[in-house]
Amino acid sequence: MEFEWDEQKAQGNILKHRIHFRQVIPAFFDPFRLEYADPEQSEERIRLIGQVQGRIVFVVYTWRGDAVRIISARKATKDEREKYNAG
C-alpha cells in the first residue's frame, strides 16, 4: 500500500494537531480499525479510527489511483475512542 500527502498540509497538521501524517500509517494496518465514508465532502473521503502504538487516532483520507492520500490526522476525540473500543 502506498501513501502520499501534501507536505505543506502535513506541516500544518503538525502545528495544529502535533502529529505528522507519516505517524498514522500504522493505523491503516490495525485489524480493529473503523472506516466509514465522509458524506460531508464533494470528493470521496474516508474517515478512519485506528490505533498507533496504543494511541487512538482519527484520519481522513482519499484514494488517488493506487495510493492512499492522507488529508488530515489527529488524536481521536472521546466519542471516537468510545466508538473504536465498542468495535
PyMOL Python script that loads the backbone (N, CA, C, O; Angstrom):
from pymol import cmd

cmd.read_pdbstr("""\
ATOM      1  N   MET A   1       0.842  -1.171   0.000  1.00  0.00           N
ATOM      2  CA  MET A   1       0.000   0.000   0.000  1.00  0.00           C
ATOM      3  C   MET A   1       0.888   1.234   0.000  1.00  0.00           C
ATOM      4  O   MET A   1       1.805   1.350   0.812  1.00  0.00           O
ATOM      5  N   GLU A   2       0.612   2.146  -0.907  1.00  0.00           N
ATOM      6  CA  GLU A   2       1.382   3.395  -0.986  1.00  0.00           C
ATOM      7  C   GLU A   2       0.627   4.512  -0.285  1.00  0.00           C
ATOM      8  O   GLU A   2      -0.603   4.532  -0.268  1.00  0.00           O
ATOM      9  N   PHE A   3       1.382   5.444   0.294  1.00  0.00           N
ATOM     10  CA  PHE A   3       0.797   6.592   0.983  1.00  0.00           C
ATOM     11  C   PHE A   3       1.402   7.864   0.419  1.00  0.00           C
ATOM     12  O   PHE A   3       2.581   7.908   0.065  1.00  0.00           O
ATOM     13  N   GLU A   4       0.580   8.894   0.341  1.00  0.00           N
ATOM     14  CA  GLU A   4       1.065  10.198  -0.112  1.00  0.00           C
ATOM     15  C   GLU A   4       0.302  11.284   0.632  1.00  0.00           C
ATOM     16  O   GLU A   4      -0.736  11.032   1.243  1.00  0.00           O
ATOM     17  N   TRP A   5       0.837  12.490   0.568  1.00  0.00           N
ATOM     18  CA  TRP A   5       0.194  13.651   1.176  1.00  0.00           C
ATOM     19  C   TRP A   5       0.882  14.891   0.664  1.00  0.00           C
ATOM     20  O   TRP A   5       1.977  14.836   0.103  1.00  0.00           O
ATOM     21  N   ASP A   6       0.226  15.995   0.868  1.00  0.00           N
ATOM     22  CA  ASP A   6       0.785  17.304   0.564  1.00  0.00           C
ATOM     23  C   ASP A   6       1.673  17.672   1.752  1.00  0.00           C
ATOM     24  O   ASP A   6       1.188  17.784   2.878  1.00  0.00           O
ATOM     25  N   GLU A   7       2.962  17.859   1.508  1.00  0.00           N
ATOM     26  CA  GLU A   7       3.898  18.103   2.606  1.00  0.00           C
ATOM     27  C   GLU A   7       3.587  19.402   3.349  1.00  0.00           C
ATOM     28  O   GLU A   7       3.766  19.472   4.565  1.00  0.00           O
ATOM     29  N   GLN A   8       3.130  20.416   2.646  1.00  0.00           N
ATOM     30  CA  GLN A   8       2.771  21.673   3.305  1.00  0.00           C
ATOM     31  C   GLN A   8       1.583  21.451   4.256  1.00  0.00           C
ATOM     32  O   GLN A   8       1.564  21.982   5.366  1.00  0.00           O
ATOM     33  N   LYS A   9       0.610  20.673   3.817  1.00  0.00           N
ATOM     34  CA  LYS A   9      -0.538  20.344   4.659  1.00  0.00           C
ATOM     35  C   LYS A   9      -0.097  19.494   5.855  1.00  0.00           C
ATOM     36  O   LYS A   9      -0.610  19.665   6.962  1.00  0.00           O
ATOM     37  N   ALA A  10       0.843  18.590   5.634  1.00  0.00           N
ATOM     38  CA  ALA A  10       1.364  17.764   6.726  1.00  0.00           C
ATOM     39  C   ALA A  10       2.045  18.633   7.782  1.00  0.00           C
ATOM     40  O   ALA A  10       1.887  18.392   8.979  1.00  0.00           O
ATOM     41  N   GLN A  11       2.793  19.633   7.350  1.00  0.00           N
ATOM     42  CA  GLN A  11       3.446  20.542   8.296  1.00  0.00           C
ATOM     43  C   GLN A  11       2.418  21.348   9.080  1.00  0.00           C
ATOM     44  O   GLN A  11       2.584  21.577  10.278  1.00  0.00           O
ATOM     45  N   GLY A  12       1.357  21.776   8.405  1.00  0.00           N
ATOM     46  CA  GLY A  12       0.270  22.480   9.086  1.00  0.00           C
ATOM     47  C   GLY A  12      -0.431  21.575  10.092  1.00  0.00           C
ATOM     48  O   GLY A  12      -0.866  22.028  11.150  1.00  0.00           O
ATOM     49  N   ASN A  13      -0.535  20.317   9.758  1.00  0.00           N
ATOM     50  CA  ASN A  13      -1.167  19.353  10.661  1.00  0.00           C
ATOM     51  C   ASN A  13      -0.332  19.181  11.931  1.00  0.00           C
ATOM     52  O   ASN A  13      -0.875  19.019  13.023  1.00  0.00           O
ATOM     53  N   ILE A  14       0.996  19.219  11.776  1.00  0.00           N
ATOM     54  CA  ILE A  14       1.886  19.133  12.941  1.00  0.00           C
ATOM     55  C   ILE A  14       1.642  20.322  13.862  1.00  0.00           C
ATOM     56  O   ILE A  14       1.543  20.158  15.078  1.00  0.00           O
ATOM     57  N   LEU A  15       1.546  21.503  13.296  1.00  0.00           N
ATOM     58  CA  LEU A  15       1.319  22.702  14.108  1.00  0.00           C
ATOM     59  C   LEU A  15      -0.030  22.668  14.820  1.00  0.00           C
ATOM     60  O   LEU A  15      -0.138  23.068  15.979  1.00  0.00           O
ATOM     61  N   LYS A  16      -1.052  22.191  14.124  1.00  0.00           N
ATOM     62  CA  LYS A  16      -2.408  22.188  14.679  1.00  0.00           C
ATOM     63  C   LYS A  16      -2.670  21.014  15.612  1.00  0.00           C
ATOM     64  O   LYS A  16      -3.288  21.182  16.663  1.00  0.00           O
ATOM     65  N   HIS A  17      -2.196  19.809  15.230  1.00  0.00           N
ATOM     66  CA  HIS A  17      -2.549  18.597  15.977  1.00  0.00           C
ATOM     67  C   HIS A  17      -1.356  17.851  16.576  1.00  0.00           C
ATOM     68  O   HIS A  17      -1.532  16.853  17.274  1.00  0.00           O
ATOM     69  N   ARG A  18      -0.136  18.338  16.299  1.00  0.00           N
ATOM     70  CA  ARG A  18       1.089  17.729  16.811  1.00  0.00           C
ATOM     71  C   ARG A  18       1.268  16.283  16.362  1.00  0.00           C
ATOM     72  O   ARG A  18       1.727  15.426  17.118  1.00  0.00           O
ATOM     73  N   ILE A  19       0.888  16.038  15.104  1.00  0.00           N
ATOM     74  CA  ILE A  19       1.062  14.697  14.560  1.00  0.00           C
ATOM     75  C   ILE A  19       1.326  14.804  13.061  1.00  0.00           C
ATOM     76  O   ILE A  19       0.614  15.509  12.346  1.00  0.00           O
ATOM     77  N   HIS A  20       2.354  14.100  12.595  1.00  0.00           N
ATOM     78  CA  HIS A  20       2.675  14.089  11.161  1.00  0.00           C
ATOM     79  C   HIS A  20       1.930  12.935  10.521  1.00  0.00           C
ATOM     80  O   HIS A  20       1.717  11.900  11.153  1.00  0.00           O
ATOM     81  N   PHE A  21       1.537  13.105   9.282  1.00  0.00           N
ATOM     82  CA  PHE A  21       0.804  12.063   8.560  1.00  0.00           C
ATOM     83  C   PHE A  21       1.558  10.735   8.564  1.00  0.00           C
ATOM     84  O   PHE A  21       0.942   9.670   8.624  1.00  0.00           O
ATOM     85  N   ARG A  22       2.855  10.794   8.502  1.00  0.00           N
ATOM     86  CA  ARG A  22       3.682   9.579   8.491  1.00  0.00           C
ATOM     87  C   ARG A  22       3.422   8.734   9.748  1.00  0.00           C
ATOM     88  O   ARG A  22       3.463   7.505   9.698  1.00  0.00           O
ATOM     89  N   GLN A  23       3.157   9.408  10.867  1.00  0.00           N
ATOM     90  CA  GLN A  23       2.962   8.712  12.138  1.00  0.00           C
ATOM     91  C   GLN A  23       1.683   7.878  12.179  1.00  0.00           C
ATOM     92  O   GLN A  23       1.594   6.946  12.978  1.00  0.00           O
ATOM     93  N   VAL A  24       0.692   8.185  11.343  1.00  0.00           N
ATOM     94  CA  VAL A  24      -0.588   7.467  11.416  1.00  0.00           C
ATOM     95  C   VAL A  24      -0.681   6.304  10.432  1.00  0.00           C
ATOM     96  O   VAL A  24      -1.683   5.590  10.424  1.00  0.00           O
ATOM     97  N   ILE A  25       0.333   6.100   9.610  1.00  0.00           N
ATOM     98  CA  ILE A  25       0.297   4.998   8.639  1.00  0.00           C
ATOM     99  C   ILE A  25      -0.013   3.652   9.306  1.00  0.00           C
ATOM    100  O   ILE A  25      -0.784   2.876   8.742  1.00  0.00           O
ATOM    101  N   PRO A  26       0.557   3.337  10.487  1.00  0.00           N
ATOM    102  CA  PRO A  26       0.225   2.042  11.102  1.00  0.00           C
ATOM    103  C   PRO A  26      -1.272   1.847  11.380  1.00  0.00           C
ATOM    104  O   PRO A  26      -1.726   0.706  11.463  1.00  0.00           O
ATOM    105  N   ALA A  27      -2.036   2.911  11.523  1.00  0.00           N
ATOM    106  CA  ALA A  27      -3.480   2.791  11.772  1.00  0.00           C
ATOM    107  C   ALA A  27      -4.195   2.096  10.620  1.00  0.00           C
ATOM    108  O   ALA A  27      -5.231   1.463  10.821  1.00  0.00           O
ATOM    109  N   PHE A  28      -3.647   2.213   9.417  1.00  0.00           N
ATOM    110  CA  PHE A  28      -4.245   1.564   8.247  1.00  0.00           C
ATOM    111  C   PHE A  28      -4.094   0.043   8.305  1.00  0.00           C
ATOM    112  O   PHE A  28      -4.786  -0.676   7.584  1.00  0.00           O
ATOM    113  N   PHE A  29      -3.211  -0.441   9.142  1.00  0.00           N
ATOM    114  CA  PHE A  29      -2.964  -1.878   9.281  1.00  0.00           C
ATOM    115  C   PHE A  29      -3.520  -2.434  10.598  1.00  0.00           C
ATOM    116  O   PHE A  29      -3.321  -3.606  10.916  1.00  0.00           O
ATOM    117  N   ASP A  30      -4.202  -1.604  11.340  1.00  0.00           N
ATOM    118  CA  ASP A  30      -4.836  -2.021  12.591  1.00  0.00           C
ATOM    119  C   ASP A  30      -6.023  -2.928  12.246  1.00  0.00           C
ATOM    120  O   ASP A  30      -6.957  -2.478  11.582  1.00  0.00           O
ATOM    121  N   PRO A  31      -6.010  -4.181  12.678  1.00  0.00           N
ATOM    122  CA  PRO A  31      -7.110  -5.089  12.320  1.00  0.00           C
ATOM    123  C   PRO A  31      -8.450  -4.680  12.933  1.00  0.00           C
ATOM    124  O   PRO A  31      -9.495  -5.166  12.500  1.00  0.00           O
ATOM    125  N   PHE A  32      -8.437  -3.799  13.928  1.00  0.00           N
ATOM    126  CA  PHE A  32      -9.669  -3.358  14.581  1.00  0.00           C
ATOM    127  C   PHE A  32     -10.096  -1.955  14.147  1.00  0.00           C
ATOM    128  O   PHE A  32     -11.017  -1.378  14.725  1.00  0.00           O
ATOM    129  N   ARG A  33      -9.426  -1.409  13.129  1.00  0.00           N
ATOM    130  CA  ARG A  33      -9.746  -0.054  12.674  1.00  0.00           C
ATOM    131  C   ARG A  33     -11.201   0.029  12.209  1.00  0.00           C
ATOM    132  O   ARG A  33     -11.793  -0.964  11.784  1.00  0.00           O
ATOM    133  N   LEU A  34     -11.755   1.224  12.299  1.00  0.00           N
ATOM    134  CA  LEU A  34     -13.091   1.505  11.786  1.00  0.00           C
ATOM    135  C   LEU A  34     -12.936   2.463  10.621  1.00  0.00           C
ATOM    136  O   LEU A  34     -12.158   3.414  10.697  1.00  0.00           O
ATOM    137  N   GLU A  35     -13.667   2.222   9.546  1.00  0.00           N
ATOM    138  CA  GLU A  35     -13.627   3.106   8.384  1.00  0.00           C
ATOM    139  C   GLU A  35     -15.046   3.343   7.916  1.00  0.00           C
ATOM    140  O   GLU A  35     -15.859   2.420   7.856  1.00  0.00           O
ATOM    141  N   TYR A  36     -15.337   4.597   7.582  1.00  0.00           N
ATOM    142  CA  TYR A  36     -16.654   4.934   7.060  1.00  0.00           C
ATOM    143  C   TYR A  36     -16.541   6.169   6.179  1.00  0.00           C
ATOM    144  O   TYR A  36     -15.625   6.979   6.325  1.00  0.00           O
ATOM    145  N   ALA A  37     -17.495   6.293   5.263  1.00  0.00           N
ATOM    146  CA  ALA A  37     -17.479   7.402   4.305  1.00  0.00           C
ATOM    147  C   ALA A  37     -17.757   8.719   5.009  1.00  0.00           C
ATOM    148  O   ALA A  37     -18.475   8.768   6.008  1.00  0.00           O
ATOM    149  N   ASP A  38     -17.181   9.777   4.477  1.00  0.00           N
ATOM    150  CA  ASP A  38     -17.416  11.142   4.961  1.00  0.00           C
ATOM    151  C   ASP A  38     -18.419  11.781   4.010  1.00  0.00           C
ATOM    152  O   ASP A  38     -18.026  12.265   2.948  1.00  0.00           O
ATOM    153  N   PRO A  39     -19.697  11.798   4.357  1.00  0.00           N
ATOM    154  CA  PRO A  39     -20.735  12.297   3.436  1.00  0.00           C
ATOM    155  C   PRO A  39     -20.752  13.808   3.257  1.00  0.00           C
ATOM    156  O   PRO A  39     -21.462  14.322   2.393  1.00  0.00           O
ATOM    157  N   GLU A  40     -19.978  14.520   4.062  1.00  0.00           N
ATOM    158  CA  GLU A  40     -19.998  15.983   4.026  1.00  0.00           C
ATOM    159  C   GLU A  40     -19.100  16.587   2.948  1.00  0.00           C
ATOM    160  O   GLU A  40     -19.086  17.805   2.773  1.00  0.00           O
ATOM    161  N   GLN A  41     -18.357  15.762   2.231  1.00  0.00           N
ATOM    162  CA  GLN A  41     -17.403  16.263   1.251  1.00  0.00           C
ATOM    163  C   GLN A  41     -17.843  15.936  -0.168  1.00  0.00           C
ATOM    164  O   GLN A  41     -18.476  14.907  -0.406  1.00  0.00           O
ATOM    165  N   SER A  42     -17.509  16.803  -1.099  1.00  0.00           N
ATOM    166  CA  SER A  42     -17.831  16.535  -2.506  1.00  0.00           C
ATOM    167  C   SER A  42     -16.897  15.453  -3.066  1.00  0.00           C
ATOM    168  O   SER A  42     -17.322  14.619  -3.866  1.00  0.00           O
ATOM    169  N   GLU A  43     -15.631  15.468  -2.647  1.00  0.00           N
ATOM    170  CA  GLU A  43     -14.677  14.428  -3.031  1.00  0.00           C
ATOM    171  C   GLU A  43     -14.893  13.230  -2.108  1.00  0.00           C
ATOM    172  O   GLU A  43     -15.158  13.408  -0.919  1.00  0.00           O
ATOM    173  N   GLU A  44     -14.784  12.016  -2.640  1.00  0.00           N
ATOM    174  CA  GLU A  44     -14.949  10.835  -1.798  1.00  0.00           C
ATOM    175  C   GLU A  44     -13.830  10.786  -0.771  1.00  0.00           C
ATOM    176  O   GLU A  44     -12.656  10.644  -1.113  1.00  0.00           O
ATOM    177  N   ARG A  45     -14.214  10.905   0.487  1.00  0.00           N
ATOM    178  CA  ARG A  45     -13.254  10.845   1.585  1.00  0.00           C
ATOM    179  C   ARG A  45     -13.692   9.778   2.568  1.00  0.00           C
ATOM    180  O   ARG A  45     -14.881   9.495   2.721  1.00  0.00           O
ATOM    181  N   ILE A  46     -12.726   9.205   3.216  1.00  0.00           N
ATOM    182  CA  ILE A  46     -12.985   8.139   4.168  1.00  0.00           C
ATOM    183  C   ILE A  46     -12.405   8.537   5.517  1.00  0.00           C
ATOM    184  O   ILE A  46     -11.288   9.047   5.610  1.00  0.00           O
ATOM    185  N   ARG A  47     -13.190   8.292   6.554  1.00  0.00           N
ATOM    186  CA  ARG A  47     -12.744   8.532   7.927  1.00  0.00           C
ATOM    187  C   ARG A  47     -12.271   7.207   8.503  1.00  0.00           C
ATOM    188  O   ARG A  47     -12.903   6.169   8.306  1.00  0.00           O
ATOM    189  N   LEU A  48     -11.169   7.253   9.205  1.00  0.00           N
ATOM    190  CA  LEU A  48     -10.596   6.050   9.809  1.00  0.00           C
ATOM    191  C   LEU A  48     -10.302   6.337  11.271  1.00  0.00           C
ATOM    192  O   LEU A  48      -9.753   7.385  11.612  1.00  0.00           O
ATOM    193  N   ILE A  49     -10.670   5.402  12.126  1.00  0.00           N
ATOM    194  CA  ILE A  49     -10.289   5.450  13.538  1.00  0.00           C
ATOM    195  C   ILE A  49      -9.474   4.188  13.776  1.00  0.00           C
ATOM    196  O   ILE A  49      -9.963   3.077  13.574  1.00  0.00           O
ATOM    197  N   GLY A  50      -8.238   4.365  14.203  1.00  0.00           N
ATOM    198  CA  GLY A  50      -7.366   3.220  14.408  1.00  0.00           C
ATOM    199  C   GLY A  50      -6.349   3.502  15.493  1.00  0.00           C
ATOM    200  O   GLY A  50      -6.252   4.615  16.010  1.00  0.00           O
ATOM    201  N   GLN A  51      -5.604   2.481  15.821  1.00  0.00           N
ATOM    202  CA  GLN A  51      -4.637   2.586  16.908  1.00  0.00           C
ATOM    203  C   GLN A  51      -3.203   2.580  16.379  1.00  0.00           C
ATOM    204  O   GLN A  51      -2.852   1.816  15.479  1.00  0.00           O
ATOM    205  N   VAL A  52      -2.393   3.449  16.963  1.00  0.00           N
ATOM    206  CA  VAL A  52      -0.965   3.537  16.643  1.00  0.00           C
ATOM    207  C   VAL A  52      -0.213   3.586  17.970  1.00  0.00           C
ATOM    208  O   VAL A  52      -0.333   4.555  18.719  1.00  0.00           O
ATOM    209  N   GLN A  53       0.544   2.567  18.253  1.00  0.00           N
ATOM    210  CA  GLN A  53       1.349   2.489  19.478  1.00  0.00           C
ATOM    211  C   GLN A  53       0.520   2.819  20.725  1.00  0.00           C
ATOM    212  O   GLN A  53       0.944   3.607  21.570  1.00  0.00           O
ATOM    213  N   GLY A  54      -0.655   2.211  20.828  1.00  0.00           N
ATOM    214  CA  GLY A  54      -1.511   2.394  21.998  1.00  0.00           C
ATOM    215  C   GLY A  54      -2.312   3.673  22.013  1.00  0.00           C
ATOM    216  O   GLY A  54      -3.045   3.934  22.966  1.00  0.00           O
ATOM    217  N   ARG A  55      -2.187   4.473  20.976  1.00  0.00           N
ATOM    218  CA  ARG A  55      -2.898   5.751  20.891  1.00  0.00           C
ATOM    219  C   ARG A  55      -3.929   5.659  19.771  1.00  0.00           C
ATOM    220  O   ARG A  55      -3.602   5.216  18.670  1.00  0.00           O
ATOM    221  N   ILE A  56      -5.168   6.070  20.034  1.00  0.00           N
ATOM    222  CA  ILE A  56      -6.212   6.006  19.020  1.00  0.00           C
ATOM    223  C   ILE A  56      -6.219   7.328  18.253  1.00  0.00           C
ATOM    224  O   ILE A  56      -6.259   8.410  18.839  1.00  0.00           O
ATOM    225  N   VAL A  57      -6.178   7.206  16.929  1.00  0.00           N
ATOM    226  CA  VAL A  57      -6.118   8.379  16.051  1.00  0.00           C
ATOM    227  C   VAL A  57      -7.301   8.399  15.092  1.00  0.00           C
ATOM    228  O   VAL A  57      -7.926   7.374  14.822  1.00  0.00           O
ATOM    229  N   PHE A  58      -7.587   9.585  14.589  1.00  0.00           N
ATOM    230  CA  PHE A  58      -8.650   9.813  13.611  1.00  0.00           C
ATOM    231  C   PHE A  58      -7.974  10.354  12.356  1.00  0.00           C
ATOM    232  O   PHE A  58      -7.242  11.343  12.419  1.00  0.00           O
ATOM    233  N   VAL A  59      -8.217   9.708  11.215  1.00  0.00           N
ATOM    234  CA  VAL A  59      -7.567  10.074   9.958  1.00  0.00           C
ATOM    235  C   VAL A  59      -8.630  10.244   8.873  1.00  0.00           C
ATOM    236  O   VAL A  59      -9.577   9.462   8.794  1.00  0.00           O
ATOM    237  N   VAL A  60      -8.467  11.262   8.049  1.00  0.00           N
ATOM    238  CA  VAL A  60      -9.305  11.424   6.860  1.00  0.00           C
ATOM    239  C   VAL A  60      -8.396  11.225   5.656  1.00  0.00           C
ATOM    240  O   VAL A  60      -7.311  11.801   5.574  1.00  0.00           O
ATOM    241  N   TYR A  61      -8.862  10.395   4.718  1.00  0.00           N
ATOM    242  CA  TYR A  61      -8.056  10.126   3.530  1.00  0.00           C
ATOM    243  C   TYR A  61      -8.945   9.887   2.325  1.00  0.00           C
ATOM    244  O   TYR A  61     -10.161   9.742   2.444  1.00  0.00           O
ATOM    245  N   THR A  62      -8.317   9.851   1.171  1.00  0.00           N
ATOM    246  CA  THR A  62      -8.991   9.503  -0.074  1.00  0.00           C
ATOM    247  C   THR A  62      -8.053   8.622  -0.882  1.00  0.00           C
ATOM    248  O   THR A  62      -6.860   8.537  -0.589  1.00  0.00           O
ATOM    249  N   TRP A  63      -8.587   7.979  -1.878  1.00  0.00           N
ATOM    250  CA  TRP A  63      -7.753   7.189  -2.794  1.00  0.00           C
ATOM    251  C   TRP A  63      -7.400   8.044  -3.995  1.00  0.00           C
ATOM    252  O   TRP A  63      -8.271   8.700  -4.566  1.00  0.00           O
ATOM    253  N   ARG A  64      -6.134   8.045  -4.387  1.00  0.00           N
ATOM    254  CA  ARG A  64      -5.657   8.683  -5.606  1.00  0.00           C
ATOM    255  C   ARG A  64      -4.966   7.601  -6.406  1.00  0.00           C
ATOM    256  O   ARG A  64      -3.790   7.304  -6.196  1.00  0.00           O
ATOM    257  N   GLY A  65      -5.714   7.016  -7.327  1.00  0.00           N
ATOM    258  CA  GLY A  65      -5.170   5.872  -8.058  1.00  0.00           C
ATOM    259  C   GLY A  65      -4.992   4.724  -7.091  1.00  0.00           C
ATOM    260  O   GLY A  65      -5.943   4.308  -6.429  1.00  0.00           O
ATOM    261  N   ASP A  66      -3.769   4.207  -7.006  1.00  0.00           N
ATOM    262  CA  ASP A  66      -3.469   3.094  -6.104  1.00  0.00           C
ATOM    263  C   ASP A  66      -2.928   3.565  -4.755  1.00  0.00           C
ATOM    264  O   ASP A  66      -2.588   2.742  -3.905  1.00  0.00           O
ATOM    265  N   ALA A  67      -2.848   4.860  -4.554  1.00  0.00           N
ATOM    266  CA  ALA A  67      -2.248   5.396  -3.331  1.00  0.00           C
ATOM    267  C   ALA A  67      -3.301   5.973  -2.390  1.00  0.00           C
ATOM    268  O   ALA A  67      -4.312   6.525  -2.823  1.00  0.00           O
ATOM    269  N   VAL A  68      -3.039   5.830  -1.103  1.00  0.00           N
ATOM    270  CA  VAL A  68      -3.839   6.467  -0.071  1.00  0.00           C
ATOM    271  C   VAL A  68      -3.295   7.876   0.103  1.00  0.00           C
ATOM    272  O   VAL A  68      -2.110   8.054   0.385  1.00  0.00           O
ATOM    273  N   ARG A  69      -4.151   8.878  -0.064  1.00  0.00           N
ATOM    274  CA  ARG A  69      -3.735  10.265   0.139  1.00  0.00           C
ATOM    275  C   ARG A  69      -4.312  10.745   1.467  1.00  0.00           C
ATOM    276  O   ARG A  69      -5.523  10.920   1.598  1.00  0.00           O
ATOM    277  N   ILE A  70      -3.447  10.956   2.442  1.00  0.00           N
ATOM    278  CA  ILE A  70      -3.876  11.392   3.762  1.00  0.00           C
ATOM    279  C   ILE A  70      -4.160  12.889   3.710  1.00  0.00           C
ATOM    280  O   ILE A  70      -3.351  13.680   3.225  1.00  0.00           O
ATOM    281  N   ILE A  71      -5.335  13.255   4.224  1.00  0.00           N
ATOM    282  CA  ILE A  71      -5.792  14.640   4.183  1.00  0.00           C
ATOM    283  C   ILE A  71      -5.649  15.303   5.550  1.00  0.00           C
ATOM    284  O   ILE A  71      -5.249  16.464   5.640  1.00  0.00           O
ATOM    285  N   SER A  72      -5.974  14.573   6.609  1.00  0.00           N
ATOM    286  CA  SER A  72      -5.801  15.118   7.954  1.00  0.00           C
ATOM    287  C   SER A  72      -5.666  13.971   8.949  1.00  0.00           C
ATOM    288  O   SER A  72      -6.080  12.844   8.678  1.00  0.00           O
ATOM    289  N   ALA A  73      -5.079  14.276  10.103  1.00  0.00           N
ATOM    290  CA  ALA A  73      -4.884  13.281  11.150  1.00  0.00           C
ATOM    291  C   ALA A  73      -4.785  13.998  12.486  1.00  0.00           C
ATOM    292  O   ALA A  73      -4.212  15.082  12.597  1.00  0.00           O
ATOM    293  N   ARG A  74      -5.364  13.358  13.498  1.00  0.00           N
ATOM    294  CA  ARG A  74      -5.321  13.929  14.837  1.00  0.00           C
ATOM    295  C   ARG A  74      -5.605  12.841  15.862  1.00  0.00           C
ATOM    296  O   ARG A  74      -5.998  11.727  15.516  1.00  0.00           O
ATOM    297  N   LYS A  75      -5.401  13.181  17.112  1.00  0.00           N
ATOM    298  CA  LYS A  75      -5.765  12.294  18.204  1.00  0.00           C
ATOM    299  C   LYS A  75      -7.294  12.168  18.184  1.00  0.00           C
ATOM    300  O   LYS A  75      -7.990  13.156  17.954  1.00  0.00           O
ATOM    301  N   ALA A  76      -7.808  10.981  18.418  1.00  0.00           N
ATOM    302  CA  ALA A  76      -9.252  10.764  18.417  1.00  0.00           C
ATOM    303  C   ALA A  76      -9.899  11.467  19.614  1.00  0.00           C
ATOM    304  O   ALA A  76      -9.303  11.579  20.686  1.00  0.00           O
ATOM    305  N   THR A  77     -11.129  11.936  19.404  1.00  0.00           N
ATOM    306  CA  THR A  77     -11.899  12.533  20.497  1.00  0.00           C
ATOM    307  C   THR A  77     -12.404  11.430  21.424  1.00  0.00           C
ATOM    308  O   THR A  77     -12.279  10.246  21.110  1.00  0.00           O
ATOM    309  N   LYS A  78     -12.964  11.812  22.543  1.00  0.00           N
ATOM    310  CA  LYS A  78     -13.524  10.841  23.490  1.00  0.00           C
ATOM    311  C   LYS A  78     -14.588   9.986  22.801  1.00  0.00           C
ATOM    312  O   LYS A  78     -14.582   8.764  22.948  1.00  0.00           O
ATOM    313  N   ASP A  79     -15.497  10.608  22.053  1.00  0.00           N
ATOM    314  CA  ASP A  79     -16.550   9.867  21.346  1.00  0.00           C
ATOM    315  C   ASP A  79     -15.957   8.894  20.330  1.00  0.00           C
ATOM    316  O   ASP A  79     -16.423   7.761  20.206  1.00  0.00           O
ATOM    317  N   GLU A  80     -14.929   9.336  19.603  1.00  0.00           N
ATOM    318  CA  GLU A  80     -14.282   8.467  18.613  1.00  0.00           C
ATOM    319  C   GLU A  80     -13.566   7.301  19.284  1.00  0.00           C
ATOM    320  O   GLU A  80     -13.587   6.183  18.769  1.00  0.00           O
ATOM    321  N   ARG A  81     -12.933   7.551  20.427  1.00  0.00           N
ATOM    322  CA  ARG A  81     -12.282   6.464  21.167  1.00  0.00           C
ATOM    323  C   ARG A  81     -13.308   5.445  21.647  1.00  0.00           C
ATOM    324  O   ARG A  81     -13.076   4.238  21.582  1.00  0.00           O
ATOM    325  N   GLU A  82     -14.453   5.945  22.132  1.00  0.00           N
ATOM    326  CA  GLU A  82     -15.514   5.037  22.586  1.00  0.00           C
ATOM    327  C   GLU A  82     -16.053   4.205  21.428  1.00  0.00           C
ATOM    328  O   GLU A  82     -16.312   3.012  21.580  1.00  0.00           O
ATOM    329  N   LYS A  83     -16.220   4.838  20.276  1.00  0.00           N
ATOM    330  CA  LYS A  83     -16.684   4.117  19.083  1.00  0.00           C
ATOM    331  C   LYS A  83     -15.684   3.024  18.701  1.00  0.00           C
ATOM    332  O   LYS A  83     -16.072   1.901  18.380  1.00  0.00           O
ATOM    333  N   TYR A  84     -14.407   3.360  18.739  1.00  0.00           N
ATOM    334  CA  TYR A  84     -13.362   2.383  18.409  1.00  0.00           C
ATOM    335  C   TYR A  84     -13.397   1.218  19.398  1.00  0.00           C
ATOM    336  O   TYR A  84     -13.364   0.055  18.997  1.00  0.00           O
ATOM    337  N   ASN A  85     -13.463   1.534  20.676  1.00  0.00           N
ATOM    338  CA  ASN A  85     -13.435   0.493  21.705  1.00  0.00           C
ATOM    339  C   ASN A  85     -14.683  -0.388  21.675  1.00  0.00           C
ATOM    340  O   ASN A  85     -14.638  -1.548  22.084  1.00  0.00           O
ATOM    341  N   ALA A  86     -15.793   0.163  21.190  1.00  0.00           N
ATOM    342  CA  ALA A  86     -17.037  -0.613  21.083  1.00  0.00           C
ATOM    343  C   ALA A  86     -17.000  -1.542  19.877  1.00  0.00           C
ATOM    344  O   ALA A  86     -17.762  -2.505  19.790  1.00  0.00           O
ATOM    345  N   GLY A  87     -16.093  -1.232  18.940  1.00  0.00           N
ATOM    346  CA  GLY A  87     -15.925  -2.077  17.750  1.00  0.00           C
ATOM    347  C   GLY A  87     -16.945  -1.762  16.732  1.00  0.00           C
ATOM    348  O   GLY A  87     -16.960  -2.373  15.663  1.00  0.00           O
TER     349      GLY A  87
END
""", "prot")
cmd.dss("prot")
cmd.show_as("cartoon", "prot")
cmd.util.cbc("prot")
cmd.orient("prot")
